[in-house]
């Protein structure tokens, strides 16, 4: 179980990347960051596939 720390650092880094991607697409960075802490790569896939949010007028 020596790789547990490396796995946790990678997972946390992925969640930060997801938050940045979500904000770039007009979505909640905090919400996606929290979701990414639990669902990681699934959230990455969803962020990439979902269309950007259109601004309301």
C-alpha positions as CSV (number, residue, x, y, z in Angstrom):
1,X,0.0,0.0,0.0
2,X,2.9,2.4,-0.6
3,X,1.2,4.0,-3.6
4,X,-1.8,5.2,-1.6
5,X,-0.3,8.7,-1.1
6,X,0.5,9.0,-4.8
7,X,-3.0,7.9,-5.7
8,X,-4.5,10.5,-3.4
9,X,-2.3,13.3,-4.8
10,X,-3.3,12.3,-8.3
11,X,-7.0,12.2,-7.5
12,X,-6.9,15.6,-5.8
13,X,-4.9,17.1,-8.7
14,X,-7.5,15.7,-11.2
15,X,-10.3,17.3,-9.1
16,X,-8.5,20.7,-9.3
17,X,-8.1,20.3,-13.1
18,X,-11.8,19.5,-13.4
19,X,-12.8,22.6,-11.4
20,X,-10.8,24.7,-13.9
21,X,-12.3,23.0,-16.9
22,X,-15.8,23.5,-15.5
23,X,-15.2,27.2,-14.8
24,X,-13.9,27.6,-18.4
25,X,-17.2,26.2,-19.6
26,X,-19.3,28.5,-17.4
27,X,-20.1,25.9,-14.8
28,X,-19.6,25.9,-11.0
29,X,-16.0,25.2,-10.2
30,X,-16.7,24.4,-6.6
31,X,-19.5,22.1,-7.4
32,X,-17.5,20.2,-10.0
33,X,-14.5,20.1,-7.7
34,X,-16.6,18.5,-4.9
35,X,-18.1,16.0,-7.4
36,X,-14.7,15.2,-8.7
37,X,-13.4,14.3,-5.3
38,X,-15.9,11.4,-5.3
39,X,-16.3,10.5,-9.0
40,X,-13.0,11.6,-10.5
41,X,-12.6,10.5,-14.1
42,X,-16.3,10.2,-14.6
43,X,-16.6,14.0,-13.9
44,X,-13.7,14.7,-16.3
45,X,-15.6,12.8,-19.1
46,X,-18.8,14.7,-18.3
47,X,-17.1,18.1,-18.3
48,X,-15.5,17.4,-21.7
49,X,-18.6,16.1,-23.3
50,X,-21.2,18.6,-22.0
51,X,-21.7,21.8,-23.9
52,X,-20.6,25.1,-22.4
53,X,-23.3,27.0,-20.5
54,X,-24.8,29.9,-22.6
55,X,-24.9,33.2,-20.7
56,X,-28.4,34.4,-19.9
57,X,-29.5,37.8,-21.2
